[in-house]
Amino acid sequence: MSDRDIIKMADYITENSSFEVAYKYYLRLKLHINSLSLYPDRNLPCRYFRFSKKKYLCTAFEETYIIAYVIKKNEIVIKRVIHGKILGL
């Protein structure tokens, strides 16, 4: 699911700006996701019902996107990358 979310995000940014802007945003997103491996428990459980019932942890990315993830066997598994507007932020 998260791969599809990231592709949709990049397509949206490309359509509304440029490929270069979308690519730079994607690189920052990947760095943010990679940083989760340093302190995966630093975030709280998601407060959004559909994520909280699945026990996802959430982190905000650049005050625009929410990254929902779980920790399985010392591995970060990204479940969703979703725009905050969709969640009513």
N, C-alpha and C positions, 0 to 999 in steps of 0.2 A: 504494500500500500504506500509506503513512504516514497518509494522510487517514483511512482505515478504522481504523488503530491509535488515532488521536487521538479519533475518535468513540467507539470502544469504551471508551477510558479515561474520557472524559467521562460516558458512560452509567453506567459502574461507580461513579464518584464520586457521581453524581446519585442512584443507587439506594441507596447506602450513607450518604449525607450529605444534600446538597441541591443544587439547581441553582446557587445562588449560590456555594457552595464549589467546584463543578466549574468554573464560569465563571472564578473567580479563579485556579484552578489552570491552566486553559487559557491565560489571559493571561500568567501567569508562564512557562509553557512556550513560548509564542510569543516572549516577550522573550529567553529563553535561545537559542532557535533563531536569532533575528535577530542575536544577539551573535556567532554563529559567523562571520558575514560579515566581522567585524573582523579576526579571526585564525583563518581556517579550518584552518590546519595546526597549530594548537596542541595538537590531540589526537593520540593514538597510534592506530595501526591496531587494530581490534577484536581482542580475544583469544579471542572466541567463534568456534569453528571455522567455522560456517556464514556468519558475517560476514567473518572474516579471509580466507577463500578468495575472497571477492568484492572484497577490498581496500577494505572500508568503514572509515572512521574512526568512532570512538565517543566520545560524551561522556555523562557521567552527569547526570541532572536530579534535583535534590533527593534524592539517594541512593535513589531509588525506580525511576525509568525510565532506560532506556538509549536514546539517540538515535543511530542508525547513519546515516551519510551519506557521500556522495562529493562531490568537487569536479570539476565539468565546465565547462570554458571560463569560469573565474572565477565560477562559480555554485555555490551549495550546493544539493545535491539530497538531501532527506531520504528515506531508504529505509525505515526502520522506527523506530517509537517503541514500545518493548516493556518491560513490567514486569520488573524484575530477578529476581523469583521464577521467571519462566518460564525464565530463563537460569541459574538456580541460584545466584543471589547471596544 
